[in-house]
Amino acid sequence: MIQLTRLNGAAFQLNALYIEKVESFPDTTITLTTGTKYVVLDPIETVNERILNFYQSVQLLSNPHLRGEEDEE
């Protein structure tokens, strides 16, 4: 889960595994795989950093094939 801030200042947690895309219009808009959209105060760079940190914390990026590395022998 990553912590984000709604436009009204309320904090909430979002499961980063369901994020399909993050865009800036200029407000940061997060679209989930379900089609749900969230507009947040957090800058896109911060959101991307939190997503990456979350993926690393659940070891989603620990598989060398997901990192784009060649077969390790």
Buried (B, 14 or more C-beta within 10 A) or exposed (E): EBEBBEEEEEEEEBEBEEBEEBEEEEEBBBBBEEEEEBEBBBEBEBBBEBBBEBBEEEEEEEEEEEEEEEEEE
